[in-house]
C-alpha cells in the first residue's frame, strides 16, 4: 500500500523506512552506565542480603502495604539519587531494598526521603 511520507513528503510503500526519518537516540547517563557494572551488581546483592530479601517498607506495614513479608519484585533504591550525588552510589547508608510499588512511591516523593533514611539507618545499625 502506498502512503504519503510525513518526513520527506514523497509517496512510499507503507513498509519503506524513509532515510529522512529522524533517528531516535536515548542519552546514556552515568547512572545508566553504572547500573551495568559488576560493582553495582555485587552491592545490590549485598543490600538485598542485609535486608533479608524483603521490602523494608512492607515489613514495617507503612504506605498501603498489602503483603507484610514481600519478596516479590524487589529492587534496591538509592535514597539520594545517583544523578544528585554520584559519589554516594555505593554507600550502604544510601541504599534500601523495596518492592516495585514502594520504589515508585520513593521515586515520586510520596514516601519522604527522611522516612527512607530512618529505615536505612535502622537496617545499618542491625549489621554493626
N, C-alpha and C positions, 0 to 999 in steps of 0.2 A: 504494500500500500504506500502510495506517495504522500508526503507530508511537507508542509512549509517549515523550514528550519528557523527556529527562533534566534539562532546565533549568527547566521550569515544571510538569511533571507531567501536562499535558494530552495529548490524543491528536491528532496532526497527521499529514498526509501525509508520507511519508518525505523528500520533496524540499523541504518547507517549512522555511524558516530562521526559527527562533523568535527573537522580539525580546528574550527573556530570556537568550539565549546571550551569554556574555561576549565582548567584543571583545578580541582579542589584539593588543597593540601592542608593537613592538620599540623598546626605548630606543635612540635615535640618540645615539651618543657623539661627543665632539670628534674622536676618531680616525676615525670613520666619515665625518664631515663633511670632515675634512682630505683623506682619500683621494679625494674627488671634485673637489678643486681643481686648477686648471691648474698651480699651483706644484709640487704633488706629481707630476703627470704629467711635467713637464719634468725635475724632479730624478730621478725614477725612470729616465727615458730616459738622462740623463747618467751615472748609476751603471752602467746596463747597458752603455753605450758604454765607460766606463772599464774595465769588467771583460770587454770584448770579447764580450759576449752569451753568456758561458759560466758555468756553475755553478762557483764558485770552490772548492767543496769537492770536486766530482767531478774537476776538473782536477788537484787535489793527491792524488787517489786515497785520500781519507780516508772513514771511516764507510760501509763497504759500497758503495763506488762500483761501478757496473756499466758505465757508459759514461764514459770519461775526458773526452771533449770533448762534454759535454752542453749542447745549446742548446734542448732541448725543455722546454716548460712552466716557463720561468724567471720568477722574480719578485725583488723587492728586499726584503730582510729588514732590519728595524730591530733591531740588537743590543740596545740599550736600548729597550724598547717605548715607544710614544707615551704610553700611559697612566701610565708611570712617570716620564718626563721629557719633557713636551710641547715644551720648548724645543730638544731635540736632534733633532726630527723631520726636519729638512732638512740635518743635518750629514753631510758626506761620510764622516767618521770614525766614523759610526754605521750605515752602510748597506753591504750586500753583496748581490751577485747570487747567487742559489741556485736550484736546481731545486725542484719541489714536494716531492719526497721529503726532501731535506735541510732545506727550510724547516720542514716538520713536526717534524723532529728538533731543529732550533734552538728552535722554539717550545715544545716539550715539555721542553727541558733535556737531551736526550740528547747534544747537542753543546754543551759548556760555552761560556759567553759569552767566556771568556778565549781559547779557541781561535778563535772567530769574530773577536774583536778583533784577534788576531795576524794573521789573514788580511787583515782590513780595513787594518791598518797597512802590511802588505806592498804591498797594491794602491795605497794612497795614496802610499807612497814612490816607486813607479814613475812616478807622474804629476807629480812635483815638478820 
